[in-house]
């Protein structure tokens, strides 16, 4: 019968009052912790996927949309640009550009996007082949780790793409893609992508286009003659792209500058003013997005804080009320030899015990619901979320919870300390 | 033993209570009689160290408790004095057994389940071991109350109207229990009461 088990028994002797307090406290802590988890994982996601890209060049439209579509693959592309206008930036001898990677979007397989690009794309995300080889011919693909896991695609499997970025688009039946490599998991968006040569996208689309126009009614996977296959003449894929027919289109270019200076600023401004393309800075657009979401997050955080304060108040009221009923038994404990400080400690123990239990339930709630949310969010955000990550902030939350439990208990504990036992017992 | 000299206490400046000197030797049993308002309960609280006197001193086993303060007083009370109040109150969240174990612990003694069980058996309360205080009858509650006051073998037992809330049967049972247990432990027993039924049991009586 030590002080802790006595405190515990005193609490469980009034289960309803304890339940109310716990529910309130757990809600406050749970909401705060869930917000921390979400915020942390979303921020991580956006930052991990920045991939050192300085600007994204694409068709005119919303710059945020351009970033979301081409960097994070969660929005529709703004449109296409002609290879003709993109070629200067693809040239490895461009004075300002360290690295440029073209993207061609528009097709998908079971909602996983097929991206036509160069091998350099892998370097942006430090991705490596886990199994198989890099794509080397049209319609050969490398798939991300998550794609492999979720779709069951294996090396050698052939599949038809869907036109469009969701499952509702018509299927391209004529040209089957083939998996030749699977990438190691990177924790970035590349895990959720299917990569292939830019020429593959052209092949699929120009074939479809031709079919639509009735010029070619034959149903077989034939590469239209206008597409010159990568590496057909032992050129690397970049050179092959540079030599391709300029009438082709791509969706965007991801650019890394050699350094950021006035020239690159001018480059960006010039591109925005004098061409039918736009250049957007990922870091800038993502910060804009944070600012937009930040208001809502702040409001939720304030709400969570309010709930915690109210639950602290409810601990205070619960203890204070119980003290009225327990006046006599506390006096009795003094009669039996307990000093004032022991009564003080007992009440403080009850308060802190309540807050720690509330904290534990709240944390379990938030991680549990994060785990549930993670399933839905991984699909929506093209990024793996998890409920089983623990943040340093949660330790602060624990410290805060203990402090609130203590503060809520301190006044009732003090009144137990000050109690005049003779007066109480003679009533 | 229990000894008081020139004890005075006042709740406010108007009234001043003066008590006759008491000398109760070890093992003696005394009855303190008096009407309501005569200061019986005040005297008992003074003797039990729940109140401190303005004047005079109280000696229990050669310790002057009128100069003890704070937790030293609480500790001395837990070790040496068992107090029984008119109505039995317990820590409601605990069972009868746990209440007695708590009494042992608060007095600074070892928590001894065997002792508790034997004690309750002696008082015919073994079947109430795991009961909550709310589940006891008035008579049972008062017997457990006695058990709690005696569990630590105090040298002085103080009882404040221990029978006034009980019917004749229960009153007799409780008073016999008090008498026999005090005798067995060779403890000084002092009962404060205005209950006439008790006059026949004790030959040492003081009228306030």
Interface residues (C-beta under 8 A of the other chain):
Chain A: X1 X2 X6 X9 X10 X12 X13 X326 X328 X329 X332 X333 X334 X335 X336 X337 X338 X339 X340 X341 X342 X421 X422 X425 X426
Chain B: X41 X42 X45 X48 X50 X51 X70 X71 X74 X75 X77 X78 X79 X83 X85 X89 X90 X91 X92 X93 X94 X98 X101 X102 X103 X105 X106 X107 X108 X111 X148
